[in-house]
Amino acid sequence: MWRAAHCPAPAALEAWNALPSSNEHLIDYQAHLACVWQNLQPLGVQGDLMELLSDQFWANNQVLVQGGQRAQATLARAGIPSLVLKGAAMIRRYYPDPGLRSMGDYDVLVPSSSGREALELLQGEGWRDADGKSPDRVQGQHGRPLLHPDHPGWSLDLHWYALSECRWPGADDGFWQRSHEGLLDPADELIVLCCQACRLKARSAWMLDATCLLEHGLDWTVLREECRARRVEIPVAIALGFLRRELGLPVPELELASSCWIDRLYFHSKQNGPAALLLVTDFLRTRRPLWSFLDYLVERWGLAGPEQLPREAWRRMVNRSTAPGVAKMTEQPA
């Protein structure tokens, strides 16, 4: 599907003809279909479903962007800077037609020191936490999904840390310093994409975005040094290896490897568990003093106080033991 979306003719047409004749496989690759339609339409390939999806993507994106820009305007009036991340940023910078790339929400990054203030401001404008959590119970996370009850199509993902893997003071300093016109530097955007690709339930849209980034070029030195500063060499190396090996994209050998045992255990536990190991290694990566571990759990789980820890720990243990299995991240994210 990726080759049908990006390869020149006749390779794109050959890739499309090699796909199963049924429409079942199209559902898993909806993010690609609008680009496939644009790429193959000059070759005479007709696709009502693909054209329909492109129109739907365009309409949905217009609503999301309207809500996201309204939220950014609210933050700007209060003197809080913001950056656009992920899908909205990719469409703004690389996609000639907003209907070529689907979006599930509008991602905005604010400085970590302004996270709570930003949440309270947006709540004053009618935005609500998607899970009903209050601002004082989400500071241990990297961001929160917000919805607007008066505008059903608006969906905002507010970040005060760009990555859930990097939640410590100053983690995003490099991102902010290299940002331009409200967008991340391309090398930094690729780091975000790679980390997203290696999380559970990563969607295939990241391959489209990564292809666009690589076609326009980026500073690989910046990427390598930022990965080391953020300690995300492992997921970025996995994702870049996939792009180079499976898609044949021009990705250099950067020799990204982590020598830190905490980081190796952390990313291993993100794939395979156990949950307790993930919590401990995540805490150690946040660079907080050891005696603050209980405070970390209270913030991470969004609790009112430490007295709720035993019940919450038991609830999570029971839920985990009864939950159905989920697919694990492999060394070839897709």
C-alpha positions as CSV (number, residue, x, y, z in Angstrom):
1,M,0.0,0.0,0.0
2,W,2.8,2.4,0.8
3,R,4.5,1.7,-2.6
4,A,1.2,2.3,-4.3
5,A,1.0,5.7,-2.6
6,H,4.6,6.9,-3.2
7,C,6.3,5.0,-5.9
8,P,6.3,6.5,-9.5
9,A,4.6,4.7,-12.3
10,P,4.7,1.8,-13.3
11,A,5.9,0.6,-9.9
12,A,3.0,2.2,-8.1
13,L,0.5,0.6,-10.4
14,E,2.2,-2.8,-10.1
15,A,2.0,-2.5,-6.3
16,W,-1.7,-1.6,-6.4
17,N,-2.5,-4.5,-8.7
18,A,-0.6,-6.9,-6.4
19,L,-3.0,-6.1,-3.5
20,P,-6.0,-8.4,-2.8
21,S,-9.0,-7.7,-4.9
22,S,-11.3,-7.4,-1.8
23,N,-11.8,-4.2,0.1
24,E,-11.0,-5.7,3.5
25,H,-7.3,-4.7,3.4
26,L,-8.3,-1.1,2.7
27,I,-9.7,-0.6,6.1
28,D,-6.4,-1.2,7.8
29,Y,-4.7,1.3,5.5
30,Q,-7.2,4.1,5.4
31,A,-4.4,6.7,6.0
32,H,-2.8,5.7,2.7
33,L,-5.8,5.6,0.5
34,A,-6.1,9.3,-0.3
35,C,-2.4,9.4,-1.3
36,V,-2.9,6.2,-3.4
37,W,-5.8,7.8,-5.2
38,Q,-3.8,11.0,-5.9
39,N,-0.9,8.9,-7.2
40,L,-2.8,6.5,-9.3
41,Q,-5.6,8.7,-10.7
42,P,-3.4,10.0,-13.6
43,L,-2.8,6.3,-14.5
44,G,-6.6,5.7,-15.0
45,V,-7.2,3.9,-11.7
46,Q,-10.6,4.6,-10.4
47,G,-11.5,4.3,-6.7
48,D,-14.8,5.7,-5.3
49,L,-13.9,4.6,-1.8
50,M,-10.5,6.4,-2.0
51,E,-12.0,9.6,-3.4
52,L,-14.7,9.5,-0.7
53,L,-12.1,9.0,2.0
54,S,-10.1,12.0,0.7
55,D,-13.2,14.2,0.9
56,Q,-14.0,12.9,4.4
57,F,-10.4,13.6,5.5
58,W,-10.6,17.1,4.2
59,A,-13.8,17.9,5.9
60,N,-12.8,16.3,9.2
61,N,-9.4,18.1,9.2
62,Q,-11.0,21.5,8.6
63,V,-13.1,21.1,11.8
64,L,-10.1,19.9,13.8
65,V,-7.9,22.7,12.6
66,Q,-10.6,25.3,13.4
67,G,-10.8,24.0,17.0
68,G,-7.1,23.7,17.4
69,Q,-6.4,27.2,16.1
70,R,-9.1,28.6,18.4
71,A,-7.3,26.9,21.3
72,Q,-3.9,28.3,20.3
73,A,-5.4,31.8,20.1
74,T,-6.7,31.4,23.6
75,L,-3.2,30.4,24.8
76,A,-1.5,33.2,22.8
77,R,-3.7,35.9,24.5
78,A,-2.5,34.6,27.8
79,G,1.1,34.8,26.7
80,I,1.6,31.0,26.5
81,P,3.6,30.0,23.3
82,S,2.5,26.8,21.5
83,L,3.8,24.5,18.8
84,V,1.7,22.3,16.4
85,L,2.7,18.6,16.4
86,K,2.1,15.5,14.4
87,G,-0.7,15.4,11.8
88,A,-1.7,19.1,11.8
89,A,2.0,20.0,11.5
90,M,2.6,17.5,8.7
91,I,-0.4,18.7,6.7
92,R,0.7,22.4,7.1
93,R,4.3,21.7,6.0
94,Y,4.2,18.9,3.5
95,Y,0.8,17.8,2.2
96,P,-0.4,20.0,-0.8
97,D,-4.0,18.9,-0.1
98,P,-5.4,18.6,3.5
99,G,-7.5,15.7,2.3
100,L,-4.4,13.5,1.7
101,R,-3.8,12.9,5.4
102,S,-6.2,11.8,8.1
103,M,-6.2,13.3,11.5
104,G,-7.7,12.1,14.8
105,D,-7.0,15.2,16.8
106,Y,-5.1,18.5,16.8
107,D,-1.8,18.2,18.8
108,V,-0.5,21.3,20.6
109,L,2.7,21.6,22.7
110,V,3.1,24.2,25.4
111,P,6.0,24.7,27.8
112,S,6.1,22.2,30.6
113,S,5.9,25.0,33.2
114,S,2.6,26.3,31.6
115,G,0.8,22.9,31.4
116,R,-1.6,23.5,34.3
117,E,-2.3,27.1,33.4
118,A,-3.0,26.1,29.8
119,L,-5.4,23.4,30.9
120,E,-7.3,25.9,33.2
121,L,-7.4,28.5,30.4
122,L,-8.9,26.1,27.9
123,Q,-11.4,24.8,30.4
124,G,-12.5,28.4,30.9
125,E,-13.2,28.4,27.1
126,G,-15.4,25.3,27.3
127,W,-12.8,22.5,26.7
128,R,-13.2,19.5,28.9
129,D,-10.9,16.6,29.7
130,A,-11.9,13.6,27.6
131,D,-11.8,11.4,30.8
132,G,-13.2,14.0,33.1
133,K,-10.0,14.5,35.1
134,S,-9.2,17.9,36.7
135,P,-6.0,19.8,36.0
136,D,-4.5,19.1,39.4
137,R,-4.6,15.3,38.7
138,V,-2.7,15.2,35.4
139,Q,0.6,16.8,36.0
140,G,2.5,13.5,36.1
141,Q,1.5,12.8,32.5
142,H,2.8,14.3,29.3
143,G,-0.5,15.7,28.1
144,R,-4.2,15.3,28.0
145,P,-6.9,14.8,25.4
146,L,-9.6,17.6,25.4
147,L,-13.0,17.8,23.8
148,H,-15.4,20.7,23.4
149,P,-19.0,19.8,24.2
150,D,-20.3,22.8,22.1
151,H,-18.4,21.7,19.1
152,P,-18.6,17.8,18.7
153,G,-15.9,17.7,15.9
154,W,-13.2,19.5,18.0
155,S,-10.6,17.2,19.5
156,L,-7.4,18.6,21.0
157,D,-4.4,16.8,22.4
158,L,-2.6,19.3,24.7
159,H,1.0,18.4,25.5
160,W,3.3,19.9,28.1
161,Y,5.9,17.4,27.2
162,A,6.3,16.4,23.5
163,L,6.9,12.7,24.3
164,S,5.6,10.5,27.1
165,E,9.0,8.9,27.2
166,C,10.7,12.2,28.1
167,R,9.1,14.0,31.1
168,W,11.7,15.9,33.0
169,P,12.6,19.5,33.3
170,G,14.2,20.9,30.2
171,A,13.4,17.8,28.1
172,D,11.9,19.9,25.3
173,D,14.4,22.7,25.4
174,G,16.0,21.6,22.1
175,F,12.6,21.3,20.4
176,W,11.7,24.9,21.4
177,Q,15.0,26.4,20.4
178,R,14.9,24.9,16.9
179,S,11.2,25.5,16.3
180,H,10.3,27.8,13.5
181,E,6.9,29.5,12.7
182,G,5.1,27.3,15.2
183,L,6.5,24.0,14.0
184,L,9.2,21.6,15.1
185,D,12.4,21.3,13.2
186,P,12.1,18.4,10.7
187,A,14.7,16.3,12.6
188,D,12.7,16.7,15.9
189,E,9.4,15.9,14.1
190,L,11.0,12.6,12.9
191,I,11.9,11.7,16.5
192,V,8.3,12.2,17.5
193,L,7.1,10.1,14.6
194,C,9.6,7.3,15.4
195,C,8.6,7.1,19.1
196,Q,5.0,7.1,18.1
197,A,5.6,4.3,15.7
198,C,7.1,2.1,18.3
199,R,4.2,2.4,20.8
200,L,1.4,0.0,21.0
201,K,-1.3,0.4,18.3
202,A,0.8,2.6,16.2
203,R,-0.9,3.3,12.9
204,S,0.5,3.2,9.4
205,A,0.2,6.9,8.9
206,W,3.6,7.5,10.4
207,M,5.2,5.9,7.3
208,L,3.5,8.5,5.1
209,D,4.7,11.3,7.3
210,A,8.3,9.9,7.6
211,T,8.4,9.6,3.8
212,C,7.5,13.3,3.4
213,L,10.1,14.3,6.0
214,L,12.8,12.3,4.3
215,E,11.9,13.6,0.8
216,H,12.4,17.2,2.0
217,G,15.6,16.5,3.9
218,L,16.7,17.0,7.6
219,D,19.8,17.4,9.7
220,W,20.8,13.9,10.8
221,T,23.3,15.3,13.3
222,V,20.5,17.2,15.1
223,L,18.5,14.0,15.2
224,R,21.4,11.9,16.6
225,E,22.3,14.4,19.3
226,E,18.7,15.0,20.3
227,C,18.0,11.3,20.6
228,R,20.9,10.9,23.0
229,A,19.8,13.9,25.0
230,R,16.3,12.5,25.3
231,R,17.5,8.9,25.7
232,V,15.2,7.6,23.0
233,E,17.9,5.9,20.8
234,I,16.2,2.5,21.0
235,P,12.8,3.3,19.5
236,V,14.2,5.7,17.0
237,A,16.8,3.1,15.8
238,I,14.0,0.5,15.5
239,A,11.8,2.8,13.4
240,L,14.6,4.1,11.2
241,G,15.7,0.6,10.6
242,F,12.3,-0.3,9.4
243,L,12.2,2.6,7.0
244,R,15.5,1.8,5.6
245,R,15.1,-2.0,5.4
246,E,11.4,-2.5,4.5
247,L,10.7,0.7,2.5
248,G,14.1,1.4,1.0
249,L,14.1,5.0,2.2
250,P,17.4,6.9,2.3
251,V,18.2,6.6,6.1
252,P,21.8,6.6,7.0
253,E,23.4,4.3,9.6
254,L,23.5,6.5,12.7
255,E,24.7,3.9,15.2
256,L,22.0,4.8,17.7
257,A,22.4,2.6,20.8
258,S,21.8,3.2,24.5
259,S,24.4,2.1,27.0
260,C,22.1,3.0,29.9
261,W,20.6,-0.1,31.6
262,I,17.6,1.9,32.9
263,D,16.7,2.9,29.3
264,R,17.1,-0.6,28.0
265,L,14.8,-2.0,30.8
266,Y,12.3,0.8,30.3
267,F,11.8,0.2,26.6
268,H,11.8,-3.6,27.1
269,S,9.1,-3.2,29.7
270,K,7.1,-1.0,27.4
271,Q,7.0,-3.9,25.0
272,N,6.8,-6.9,27.3
273,G,6.0,-5.7,30.8
274,P,5.8,-6.2,33.7
275,A,3.9,-3.1,34.6
276,A,5.8,-2.6,37.9
277,L,9.2,-2.6,36.0
278,L,7.8,0.0,33.6
279,L,6.7,2.2,36.5
280,V,10.0,2.0,38.2
281,T,12.2,2.7,35.2
282,D,9.8,5.5,34.0
283,F,10.3,7.1,37.5
284,L,14.0,6.8,37.2
285,R,14.0,8.4,33.8
286,T,12.1,11.4,35.1
287,R,15.2,12.3,37.2
288,R,13.3,12.8,40.4
289,P,14.8,12.0,43.9
290,L,14.2,8.5,45.0
291,W,12.2,9.5,48.1
292,S,9.5,11.1,45.8
293,F,8.4,7.8,44.3
294,L,5.0,7.8,46.1
295,D,4.4,11.4,44.9
296,Y,5.3,10.2,41.4
297,L,2.7,7.4,41.6
298,V,0.0,9.9,42.9
299,E,0.7,12.2,39.9
300,R,1.1,9.5,37.3
301,W,-2.2,7.8,38.3
302,G,-4.0,11.1,38.7
303,L,-5.0,10.5,42.4
304,A,-6.1,13.0,45.0
305,G,-3.5,11.8,47.5
306,P,-1.3,8.9,48.7
307,E,-4.1,7.4,50.7
308,Q,-5.7,6.3,47.4
309,L,-2.6,4.4,46.3
310,P,-3.4,0.9,47.8
311,R,-6.8,0.8,46.2
312,E,-5.6,2.1,42.8
313,A,-2.7,-0.4,42.8
314,W,-5.1,-3.2,43.5
315,R,-7.5,-2.1,40.8
316,R,-4.8,-1.9,38.2
317,M,-3.4,-5.3,39.2
318,V,-6.9,-6.9,38.9
319,N,-7.6,-5.1,35.5
320,R,-4.3,-6.2,34.1
321,S,-4.8,-9.8,35.1
322,T,-8.2,-10.0,33.5
323,A,-7.5,-7.9,30.4
324,P,-7.2,-9.6,27.0
325,G,-3.8,-9.8,25.5
326,V,-2.6,-7.0,23.2
327,A,-0.1,-7.0,20.4
328,K,3.4,-6.2,21.4
329,M,5.8,-3.8,19.6
330,T,8.2,-5.7,17.5
331,E,11.5,-4.6,16.0
332,Q,9.7,-3.8,12.8
333,P,6.9,-1.3,13.6
334,A,4.2,-0.9,11.1
